[in-house]
């Protein structure tokens, strides 16, 4: 490398930082051949924004600063105008950061656009306002994080009508994947090409601790596959809990809860090779008619315990963290031992034993119906639990092992919602 650099002229050395093809990862470069849409799919921090900014540069720039490039009218489309401006234009890997000084465009804030020295223009649009794309016309477009656009179908359709200038207009989609109909339809199109990378592909430009910590936190979940590996995670056929249903169930703020319970699906054995002990905390608002009751999944504290006392302590700790009124536990396999283990640690713990008289699917189906009715919400990061839920079908659990987390969830929701005979305690403020 030193010999190579020494052989370059001063002008070549000055230009080297701006030659993206020299520095780029393979997934950041446009594929060869004839295509209309390039989808750059990747995990968080995989360098997708830099790929988009550099591709726009390559479209609008000519050999010299005032020479025309391949494209002269570019659409920059993000979920909102602010995101288009802050990420695509002004971001650390955005267009302005990537342009050499003699080719850097001016930002015209009132018109939400970039104007290059050679006359090329890139205008920002919000996918939340598809009608704004009705009228303008372009010969290139960069769409960022399309998988989270709220009106993806409408915005994409309007953009296709506007992409009509030049001999062969092209568009780039940079996004972390999500199960979304628009993205899947784009990927199926014969005129689409795909590049893909995990977050690790761009490790050199990420904080040293980021990947280790984030991998450890989400290991084995659909969020790891989606957000870090950049995979398009599909629903299991016949799932009781499609991903879209779980996405709709997420909330940021909690109401005042009437009651909170901890449900436990105990593991029969203990140790590193044992089944998980399912421990799920659920709160509920049980004021008014039963059909108005709502439940909130607060925490998945499931663990692979080294001993029965370890899972019992974990359940009691979860109870203390959330101020739960009781522990509910399935006792089909452990019998009285489950209650005995808990009372060895806390003799006064409020406890209710439940017995499974029906199969897992039969117990889960009415709980899935509560989700469909919009009566259950997820108030925390529950990736591992949601992974198991998405693999639960009418034909049984399609994942590996036993759905211990789901079993605990089902018992909790039977307790707070489906078991409407439970007396209603006074409203408790968080």
VMD Tcl script that draws the C-alpha trace (Angstrom):
set ca {
  {0.00 0.00 0.00}
  {2.81 2.42 0.85}
  {4.42 1.81 -2.54}
  {1.11 2.39 -4.29}
  {0.56 5.71 -2.52}
  {4.09 6.88 -3.19}
  {3.53 6.30 -6.91}
  {0.55 8.65 -7.08}
  {0.79 12.26 -8.20}
  {-0.23 15.04 -5.79}
  {-3.53 15.47 -7.68}
  {-4.23 11.74 -7.55}
  {-3.51 11.66 -3.81}
  {-5.88 14.58 -3.25}
  {-8.61 12.84 -5.25}
  {-8.20 9.42 -3.60}
  {-10.51 10.07 -0.58}
  {-13.34 10.90 -3.00}
  {-12.95 7.77 -5.16}
  {-15.60 5.62 -3.54}
  {-15.03 2.62 -5.81}
  {-11.55 2.34 -4.30}
  {-12.84 2.17 -0.71}
  {-16.30 0.63 -1.07}
  {-17.45 -2.77 0.11}
  {-18.90 -5.00 -2.65}
  {-22.48 -4.54 -1.42}
  {-22.12 -0.75 -1.69}
  {-21.43 -0.78 -5.43}
  {-24.20 -1.02 -8.06}
  {-24.41 -4.40 -9.81}
  {-23.48 -4.71 -13.46}
  {-26.06 -5.15 -16.20}
  {-29.41 -3.68 -17.10}
  {-31.72 -3.03 -14.16}
  {-34.27 -0.47 -13.07}
  {-34.17 -0.93 -9.30}
  {-31.19 -1.72 -7.11}
  {-32.07 -2.81 -3.57}
  {-29.20 -2.47 -1.11}
  {-30.37 -4.60 1.81}
  {-28.36 -4.65 5.02}
  {-28.23 -4.66 8.78}
  {-27.93 -1.59 10.96}
  {-24.69 0.26 10.28}
  {-23.88 -1.79 7.16}
  {-23.06 1.33 5.12}
  {-26.33 1.64 3.20}
  {-26.58 5.43 3.53}
  {-23.04 5.90 2.23}
  {-23.88 3.63 -0.70}
  {-26.93 5.76 -1.50}
  {-25.11 9.07 -1.25}
  {-22.23 7.88 -3.42}
  {-24.62 6.45 -6.01}
  {-26.38 9.81 -6.29}
  {-22.96 11.44 -6.75}
  {-22.11 8.98 -9.51}
  {-25.40 9.77 -11.27}
  {-25.18 13.57 -11.24}
  {-21.44 14.25 -11.55}
  {-19.57 14.55 -14.84}
  {-15.85 14.24 -15.50}
  {-15.32 17.88 -14.48}
  {-17.29 19.98 -11.97}
  {-19.44 21.69 -14.60}
  {-19.89 18.67 -16.89}
  {-23.31 17.03 -16.97}
  {-23.73 13.61 -15.44}
  {-26.02 10.74 -16.32}
  {-28.89 12.19 -14.26}
  {-30.06 15.78 -13.77}
  {-33.27 15.36 -11.74}
  {-33.10 13.11 -8.66}
  {-35.78 12.31 -6.08}
  {-34.63 11.72 -2.48}
  {-37.45 9.91 -0.67}
  {-37.48 9.06 3.04}
  {-40.23 8.39 5.58}
  {-40.40 12.12 6.41}
  {-38.93 15.36 5.05}
  {-36.83 15.71 8.19}
  {-35.28 12.27 7.71}
  {-34.54 13.00 4.05}
  {-32.76 16.20 5.05}
  {-31.03 15.00 8.23}
  {-29.90 11.57 6.97}
  {-29.73 11.63 3.17}
  {-28.46 15.21 2.77}
  {-26.77 16.32 6.02}
  {-26.02 12.97 7.66}
  {-22.49 11.83 8.47}
  {-22.68 9.56 5.44}
  {-25.06 11.81 3.51}
  {-24.58 13.52 0.17}
  {-22.91 16.71 1.43}
  {-20.36 14.74 3.48}
  {-19.45 12.62 0.45}
  {-19.02 15.37 -2.15}
  {-15.58 16.88 -2.90}
  {-15.37 20.66 -2.38}
  {-15.38 21.55 -6.10}
  {-18.55 19.51 -6.72}
  {-20.45 20.06 -3.49}
  {-24.07 21.13 -4.10}
  {-25.81 24.01 -2.35}
  {-28.75 23.28 -0.05}
  {-31.82 25.38 -0.82}
  {-33.83 24.97 2.37}
  {-37.02 26.68 1.19}
  {-37.23 24.37 -1.83}
  {-35.93 21.27 0.01}
  {-33.39 20.55 -2.67}
  {-29.69 20.29 -3.54}
  {-28.32 22.20 -6.53}
  {-25.00 21.05 -8.04}
  {-22.55 23.35 -9.89}
  {-23.43 21.55 -13.15}
  {-27.15 22.29 -12.71}
  {-28.25 18.86 -11.44}
  {-30.97 18.93 -8.77}
  {-31.92 16.45 -6.03}
  {-35.22 17.18 -4.28}
  {-36.39 15.76 -0.93}
  {-39.78 14.08 -0.56}
  {-41.69 12.47 2.27}
  {-43.14 9.00 1.70}
  {-45.85 10.06 4.17}
  {-47.04 12.54 1.53}
  {-47.26 10.48 -1.70}
  {-49.25 13.17 -3.52}
  {-46.18 15.45 -3.49}
  {-44.67 13.07 -6.05}
  {-47.55 13.72 -8.42}
  {-46.28 16.23 -11.00}
  {-42.46 16.26 -10.74}
  {-40.41 14.02 -13.02}
  {-36.99 12.44 -12.55}
  {-34.31 10.34 -14.18}
  {-33.03 8.86 -10.88}
  {-34.28 8.29 -7.34}
  {-32.85 7.22 -4.00}
  {-35.34 5.72 -1.51}
  {-34.08 5.32 2.05}
  {-35.50 2.87 4.63}
  {-38.48 2.00 2.42}
  {-39.40 -0.94 4.66}
  {-40.69 1.47 7.32}
  {-42.57 3.89 5.08}
  {-46.14 4.25 6.42}
  {-47.66 4.67 2.95}
  {-45.19 2.56 1.04}
  {-47.51 1.35 -1.73}
  {-48.85 4.80 -2.57}
  {-45.45 6.53 -2.39}
  {-43.74 3.85 -4.48}
  {-46.47 3.95 -7.14}
  {-46.32 7.74 -7.41}
  {-42.53 7.60 -7.73}
  {-42.75 5.07 -10.58}
  {-45.00 7.44 -12.55}
  {-42.54 10.28 -11.93}
  {-39.43 8.31 -12.93}
  {-39.76 9.02 -16.65}
  {-36.83 11.19 -17.79}
  {-33.79 10.06 -19.74}
  {-33.14 6.87 -21.65}
  {-33.15 4.45 -18.71}
  {-34.19 5.97 -15.35}
  {-32.99 4.06 -12.31}
  {-33.67 4.00 -8.59}
  {-31.85 2.77 -5.52}
  {-33.55 1.45 -2.37}
  {-31.41 1.34 0.77}
  {-33.17 -0.32 3.68}
  {-32.99 -2.63 6.64}
  {-35.53 -5.33 5.75}
  {-38.92 -5.79 7.34}
  {-41.77 -8.02 6.30}
  {-43.59 -5.51 4.15}
  {-45.62 -6.19 1.02}
  {-44.13 -3.31 -0.99}
  {-40.53 -4.38 -0.39}
  {-41.33 -8.00 -1.19}
  {-43.03 -6.99 -4.44}
  {-40.00 -4.89 -5.45}
  {-37.65 -7.79 -4.77}
  {-39.78 -10.11 -6.94}
  {-39.70 -7.76 -9.93}
  {-37.49 -9.06 -12.78}
  {-35.94 -5.60 -13.22}
  {-34.67 -5.56 -9.60}
  {-31.11 -6.44 -8.55}
  {-30.02 -7.01 -4.96}
  {-26.92 -6.55 -2.85}
  {-26.86 -7.61 0.78}
  {-24.63 -7.28 3.84}
  {-24.71 -7.85 7.58}
  {-23.76 -5.15 10.06}
  {-20.32 -6.77 10.40}
  {-19.49 -5.83 6.79}
  {-18.94 -2.25 7.96}
  {-17.26 -3.14 11.28}
  {-14.33 -0.77 10.67}
  {-16.66 2.24 10.83}
  {-18.75 1.19 13.84}
  {-18.10 1.71 17.55}
  {-15.98 -1.23 18.81}
  {-18.51 -2.33 21.42}
  {-21.62 -1.91 19.26}
  {-21.71 -5.27 17.50}
  {-20.70 -7.33 20.54}
  {-23.28 -5.76 22.81}
  {-26.11 -5.69 20.30}
  {-25.46 -9.28 19.17}
  {-25.48 -10.50 22.76}
  {-28.72 -8.68 23.54}
  {-30.67 -9.98 20.52}
  {-28.93 -13.30 19.86}
  {-31.28 -15.93 18.46}
  {-34.19 -13.53 17.85}
  {-35.87 -12.33 14.67}
  {-34.52 -8.85 15.48}
  {-30.97 -10.18 15.18}
  {-31.72 -11.70 11.79}
  {-33.60 -8.62 10.59}
  {-31.70 -5.68 12.10}
  {-28.15 -7.08 12.14}
  {-28.04 -9.82 9.51}
  {-30.26 -7.84 7.13}
  {-32.52 -10.81 6.42}
  {-36.11 -10.50 5.28}
  {-37.80 -12.56 7.99}
  {-40.96 -14.19 6.67}
  {-43.92 -15.36 8.75}
  {-44.24 -19.10 9.34}
  {-47.16 -20.42 7.29}
  {-50.31 -20.48 9.39}
  {-48.81 -18.60 12.34}
  {-51.23 -17.50 15.05}
  {-49.18 -14.32 15.51}
  {-48.01 -12.78 12.21}
  {-45.23 -10.20 12.51}
  {-47.55 -7.44 11.32}
  {-49.94 -8.24 14.20}
  {-47.10 -7.97 16.72}
  {-45.86 -4.74 15.14}
  {-49.30 -3.20 15.70}
  {-49.32 -4.33 19.32}
  {-46.29 -2.28 20.40}
  {-46.80 0.77 22.61}
  {-44.45 3.29 24.19}
  {-46.49 4.45 27.18}
  {-48.47 2.46 29.75}
  {-51.79 3.37 31.34}
  {-52.53 2.95 35.02}
  {-52.83 -0.80 35.50}
  {-55.50 -2.53 37.57}
  {-53.44 -5.64 38.21}
  {-50.16 -7.33 37.33}
  {-49.35 -11.04 37.40}
  {-46.27 -13.15 36.78}
  {-46.92 -16.39 34.90}
  {-44.48 -19.29 35.09}
  {-44.12 -22.35 32.89}
  {-41.62 -24.31 35.00}
  {-38.84 -26.38 33.49}
  {-38.94 -30.06 34.47}
  {-35.14 -30.26 34.66}
  {-32.35 -27.79 35.42}
  {-28.92 -27.08 33.99}
  {-27.42 -25.87 30.72}
  {-29.27 -28.48 28.63}
  {-32.65 -28.05 30.30}
  {-35.71 -26.42 28.80}
  {-36.25 -22.76 29.46}
  {-38.43 -21.79 32.36}
  {-41.00 -19.43 30.89}
  {-41.52 -16.32 33.03}
  {-43.71 -13.55 31.61}
  {-45.10 -10.45 33.36}
  {-48.45 -9.09 32.19}
  {-50.46 -6.15 33.47}
  {-54.08 -5.35 32.69}
  {-56.65 -2.59 32.81}
  {-59.81 -4.29 34.02}
  {-62.16 -1.36 34.49}
  {-65.59 -1.36 32.90}
  {-67.15 -4.18 30.84}
  {-65.03 -7.28 30.23}
  {-64.90 -6.58 26.49}
  {-63.09 -3.31 27.27}
  {-60.32 -4.93 29.32}
  {-56.80 -4.51 27.92}
  {-53.57 -6.35 28.70}
  {-49.94 -5.19 28.50}
  {-47.01 -7.61 28.27}
  {-44.40 -5.94 30.47}
  {-41.42 -8.31 30.52}
  {-40.16 -11.69 29.38}
  {-37.90 -12.87 32.20}
  {-37.58 -16.46 30.96}
  {-34.29 -18.22 31.65}
  {-32.50 -21.54 31.56}
  {-32.08 -22.08 35.29}
  {-29.28 -23.96 37.01}
  {-31.72 -25.21 39.68}
  {-35.42 -24.98 40.61}
  {-34.59 -22.32 43.19}
  {-32.97 -20.22 40.45}
  {-36.13 -19.97 38.35}
  {-38.21 -19.46 41.49}
  {-36.00 -16.55 42.53}
  {-36.22 -15.09 39.00}
  {-40.02 -15.23 39.15}
  {-40.10 -13.58 42.58}
  {-37.66 -10.90 41.39}
  {-39.92 -10.16 38.41}
  {-42.86 -9.95 40.79}
  {-41.02 -7.39 42.93}
  {-39.88 -5.32 39.92}
  {-43.42 -4.86 38.66}
  {-45.36 -4.92 41.92}
  {-47.29 -7.99 40.77}
  {-50.12 -9.27 42.92}
  {-49.53 -12.98 42.36}
  {-47.63 -15.73 40.58}
  {-49.54 -18.10 38.33}
  {-47.81 -21.36 37.43}
  {-48.62 -24.48 35.48}
  {-48.28 -27.53 37.73}
  {-49.07 -30.41 35.38}
  {-45.53 -31.80 35.55}
  {-44.18 -30.36 38.79}
  {-47.28 -30.82 40.92}
  {-46.99 -29.41 44.43}
  {-43.23 -29.07 43.96}
  {-43.69 -25.82 42.02}
  {-45.44 -24.09 44.91}
  {-43.07 -25.63 47.45}
  {-40.00 -24.27 45.63}
  {-41.48 -20.78 45.57}
  {-42.51 -20.88 49.24}
  {-39.08 -22.04 50.33}
  {-37.90 -18.57 49.26}
  {-41.04 -16.56 50.11}
  {-43.52 -18.43 52.35}
  {-46.17 -15.72 51.89}
  {-46.03 -15.37 48.08}
  {-49.54 -15.13 46.56}
  {-49.74 -18.16 44.27}
  {-52.28 -19.83 42.01}
  {-51.75 -23.18 40.37}
  {-53.18 -23.79 36.91}
  {-53.66 -27.12 35.16}
  {-53.47 -27.71 31.41}
  {-56.54 -29.67 30.38}
  {-56.18 -28.80 26.68}
  {-53.28 -28.77 24.25}
  {-50.98 -25.80 23.72}
  {-52.68 -24.72 20.49}
  {-56.16 -24.88 21.99}
  {-54.99 -22.67 24.88}
  {-53.13 -20.28 22.57}
  {-55.88 -19.67 20.00}
  {-58.18 -17.54 22.22}
  {-55.12 -15.52 23.28}
  {-54.22 -14.92 19.63}
  {-57.80 -13.73 19.13}
  {-57.25 -11.09 21.83}
  {-54.34 -9.74 19.77}
  {-56.50 -9.67 16.64}
  {-59.10 -7.69 18.58}
  {-56.46 -5.14 19.57}
  {-56.74 -5.94 23.27}
  {-53.12 -6.96 24.01}
  {-50.09 -4.68 23.76}
  {-46.34 -5.15 24.09}
  {-44.71 -2.51 26.25}
  {-41.10 -3.69 26.15}
  {-38.46 -5.34 23.99}
  {-39.72 -8.88 23.69}
  {-37.77 -10.25 20.72}
  {-37.25 -13.81 21.97}
  {-40.88 -14.13 23.07}
  {-42.16 -12.73 19.76}
  {-39.95 -15.19 17.86}
  {-41.67 -18.09 19.61}
  {-45.09 -16.52 19.06}
  {-44.51 -16.22 15.30}
  {-43.64 -19.94 15.16}
  {-46.87 -21.03 16.87}
  {-49.40 -22.32 14.32}
  {-52.73 -24.08 14.34}
  {-50.77 -27.29 13.68}
  {-48.47 -26.77 16.64}
  {-45.14 -25.12 17.44}
  {-42.82 -25.03 14.42}
  {-39.69 -23.96 16.29}
  {-37.01 -25.93 18.12}
  {-37.82 -27.33 21.55}
  {-40.78 -26.24 23.61}
  {-42.50 -22.81 23.41}
  {-41.98 -22.11 27.11}
  {-42.17 -18.33 26.74}
  {-45.44 -18.58 24.83}
  {-46.87 -20.99 27.41}
  {-46.16 -18.48 30.19}
  {-47.68 -15.66 28.11}
  {-50.82 -17.71 27.48}
  {-51.26 -18.50 31.18}
  {-50.83 -14.83 32.09}
  {-53.43 -13.64 29.58}
  {-55.87 -16.35 30.63}
  {-55.44 -15.07 34.16}
  {-55.92 -11.34 33.54}
  {-58.36 -11.26 30.60}
  {-59.91 -14.60 29.69}
  {-60.45 -15.54 33.31}
  {-63.03 -12.78 33.71}
  {-64.35 -14.34 36.91}
  {-61.37 -12.94 38.87}
  {-62.43 -10.19 41.26}
  {-61.32 -6.72 40.20}
  {-58.89 -5.02 42.59}
  {-58.70 -1.26 42.96}
  {-56.88 0.74 40.30}
  {-53.17 0.88 40.97}
  {-51.05 3.74 39.59}
  {-47.58 2.92 38.26}
}
mol new
graphics top color blue
foreach p $ca { graphics top sphere $p radius 0.5 }
foreach p [lrange $ca 0 end-1] q [lrange $ca 1 end] { graphics top cylinder $p $q radius 0.2 }
display resetview
